[in-house]
């Protein structure tokens, strides 16, 4: 790969000149030169080369001093030693100082090129290892944050001491935001002031006297607007939180109960110049929600306790007024007391269950966010792996004008395969990479018809299209263990006369595997998270129906928030399953998907992609089909997935049949859509695996199934999202039928 920066630490001038002029610059490397210890170390630290080549002459001591200083300064760039000293002691000492390879003088260009390739590979491996360490460090930080939030969530439902719990929330806020100080303020409704309820790092005397007016303070702005404030400025800036109390940065987050702001949670830095981030805001918002729940629970408990005390007092007065009816009054008292205890116990159980469900919902949302981040990383990895190598070759003009003898060595240096054909489509030139992809020898390919070098029918179809309209063609081929992307173009004279064909073959096996990993991740996320989301939603419905006890307005609001969060999570899962985002909320929300129109759209899309197979698509759509109660985009994706599978396994010139009919299940109308192919059928023992996830390289491919990865598994997951299901039927020796049933309006 050309373009890397190579620092050459010179020894003898003619050796360095030979290395630079005969090897490095012709191969496209960017050359940096240094001489002497000071210059060498300076350039290694400032220019950040990808490789260092050290020319060590008879005076080996300066070279070792350079290596020792580079090691002391933490430079991890791979080093190649070029030396005429064939001493085992010198080589061992150099390797201990970080040299990854060595070449003895005199050396050939091939020897130094091989050493450069090995050393650059070591450098890339080291860079990748550093990246992995950074990712692991970030994950460890996330795990600690989740552990703290989980502990606070449990404490909200188990710790009865409100003072202790609020102090734990402030301590967690200071730790998670890496702040110097933190405090929790509540509104005194009588004086319209904010007073301190809990704090850390402020000093007891200062905390006891901390009061600020709501009208003329930044803290009061949070109370009035209900929105957080995050402030940090230049190094010499300071902000006033209270008279005589200046800080360099701070973050205020509101504490809300039933959309009413009752206080705020804050962290600040008085000495450090560290600024707070949106991630800090997110963590403090979660802690503020816990604080709101704890405060509201305490108020509810105090209110219930006051009501119980008032009831007890009334009962006592009634006892004194009706002493003559002591026995009846005593019995009534026992009944009322038992009822009060049952109500209090039911209320506490409902509150505890609601809080646990909310904590689970928060954890589930964070898990989904982490998985989505992993998906982005997997997609980025796929794009990096698929990035083509630079091609230092541009063919212009017709084949007869190209000098084959001079061109062949250049083509053999490419990472892409190259085939050049004349106007009769006979191969006149092929490099070694193309021969490897096609399972042949380069010399054997020369003279063969371009159409015969590859047996894939898509190859012949692409050549036909190229010859018909002259526009460049792109086609993906499966050649043994390789997945190859072929780009076909015409060679022309200046007057436009076609003189031949040039084909570039690029290995996209890793890109294809990375895309399969992304699809696999979508299905995994859906299957692993949808079940707990359903459980959380069911428990919330159970509580809202008061099946386990009477709940109050505050608990009903919290439970409704849980259900809203579950709906949000389901929307995120739907977005993961479909390449483009699905709007309109929950799948299957009754958007009136017309079956006949969707079938025509899906058939047109798949036929446009599979024109070369000349497959006929027949339809048998019932005329009285009701609209589907499902998202249009989801249904279209399901139909395209089933049709893609049928087209893949049906031979060229065959027929694919699509049928749709109405079926009533449990008094609810449904629509059954079936796609039948002519792929020879699926063995009976394999029918249960058709819609499961499987790997091409890890399990056997199912006969009669065109999908080779997660496509049909995604179809199954989408059908389940809409409240439907999928199944497979087979006619051995003829074909198979894949069906989906979906609820109608």
C-alpha positions, 0 to 999 in steps of 0.5 A: 500500500503506497502513501505511508510516511517512512523515516530514513535515518541515514548512515552511508549516503549512497546506501540511503540514496539507493534505498530511497530512489530505487525502492521507497519513492518508486513504490509511492512511499512519502520519504522523510530523512534524518541524520544524527541522534537529535534530528532522528528523535525529533522527526520521529516524535513530530512527523509521526512516521508509519515506519522507520528504516535505520541504516547502521554502519560500523559505529553501532553505538549512535544507532543503539542510543537513538533506539533507546531514546525512542523507547524511553519516549514511548515511540511504538513505530516499527523499525527496520535495521539495515546493517552490514554488521552480521553480529548475533549480539548486535541483532539481539540487542536491536530486537530488544530495543524494539526493532521488528525486522532487519536486512543485511547489506548488500540487499536487493529491492525485493528483500527490503520490500518484503521487510517493509511489508512485514513491518507495516503489518506489525504497525497496523496490528499495534494500532488496532491493539491500541484501539481495542484498549480504548474501546475496552476502557470506555466499556468499563466506564459504562459498566461502572455508570450502569452499576451506580445507576442500578444501585441507586434504583434499588436504593429508591425501593429499599432505603427508607431514610430519605436523607441518606438516599438523597446524599447517595444520589448527590455522591453518585452525581459528583462521581459520574460527572467527575466534579468537585462539588455537588448539591440537591436544592428543593423549593421552599414554597412559603419563602420562594427560596431554594434551600439545600437538602443534600450536598458533598464537598461544600462544608457543613457550615456553608451547606446549612446556610445555603439559600438563594432566591428563585427570582434572581439566580441561575438556579431559579431559572431552572425552576421557572423553565423546567430545563437544565443549564450547563455552563462553562467558559474560558479559563479565566471565567467564573460564574456566581451561584450565590453571593461570594460563591464563584465556580468555573463550570456548573451543571443544573438539572431540574427535579420534576414530579408530575411535570412540576419542578420541585428542585434541582440536582447540581454539580460544579467545579471551582478549581478544575477547568473541566467542562461538563458534557451532554453525557454528564447531563444524561446521567444527572437527569437519570439521578434527578428522576430517582430523586423525584421518585424518592421525594414523592414516595416520602411525601405520599408516605407522610400523607398516608401516615397523617391520614392514618393518625387522623383516622385513629384519632377519630376512632378514639373519640368515637370510642369515648362517645359510645362507651355503651357500645364497646363491643360493636365499636371494638369489632369495627375498629379491628375491621377498619385497622385491617382495611387500612393496613391492607390498603397501605400494603397494597399501595407500597407493593404497587409503588415498589413494583412500579419503581422496579419496572421503571429501573428495568426500562431504563436498563433496557434502554441503555442496553439498546443504545449500547447495541446500536453503537455496536451496530454503527461500529460494525457498519463502520468496520464493513466500510473500512474492510471494503475500501478498495486499494489504490490503483496506480493504473489507467488504461486509455485507448484500444488494446492494440495500442497497449504494450503488453510486455511492459504492462504485465509486470505493472498489472501483477503488482495490483491487488485487483484482478485485471482481464483485457479482451480484444474486440472479438472478446478474446483474453489478451492480457490477465494478471496473477490476481485475476487468475487466482480468482478464476482458479486458473493460470494467467497464461492459460487465460490468454486466448480464451473467450471472455464468456468462458472464463467464468461459468456464472450466468450473471457474468455472461448477462453483464457482457451482453449488456456491455456489448448492447449499450456500451455502458459500464457494468457491475456484477457480483460473482461467487467464485469458490471461497471468494465474493468478487465484484466485477467492473466491466468497461469498453476500450475505445479509440478517440473516434469512439470505435470499440476496440476491446473490453477491460474487467477489474475484479475486486475481492469483497468477501470481507465486505459481504461478511461484515454486512451479514454481521450487521444483519445478524445483529439486527435480528439478535437485538430484536429477539433478545429485547422484544420479550422483556419489553413485552413482559414490562408492558404486561406488568404495567397494564396489570398495575394500571388495571388495579388487579393487584391493588389500588394505585394513586394518580402519581403511580398511574403517571409513572406507569404511563411513563413506563408504557411510553418508554416501552413504545419508544423501545419497540420503535427503536427495535423496528428501526434496527430490523428495517434498513430505512426507518419506519415512521408512524409509531408501533408497527401494525398500527392500522395504516391501511396497507393495500395488498394488491398494490404492495404485491405489484410494487415488490414484484417490480422491485425484485424483477428489476434486480433479476432481469438476467434470469428472465423469470415470470411472476404470476399473481392470484390476488383475491378481489375482496381483500381487506387492508392490512393493519400494518405499516406499509414499509414493513409489509413491503420489506416482508414481500421483497424478502420472500420474493428475493428468496424465490427468485434466487432458487428458481432456475432461469426462465422459471415461474414464481407465483404470488397468491393472497387470500382472506382467512378469519381466525378467532373472529378477526380477519387476516390475509395470507400471502404465499410465494411459490418457487420452482427451486426443487423443494426443501427436505422435510427435516429442514423446514423448521430451519428455513426462517432461522439464522445460519452462517454460510461458513458454519452450517450447511446451506438448506437445499431449495432456499435462496437466502444464505444469511439473515434475510429470512430471519428478518422476515420472520421478526418483521411478521411477528412485529405486525402480529403475524407469523411465517411458515414453509411448505414443500413439494419435493422435486418441484418447489416450495411455498413460503407464506405469511399471515397478517391481521387485517383492519 
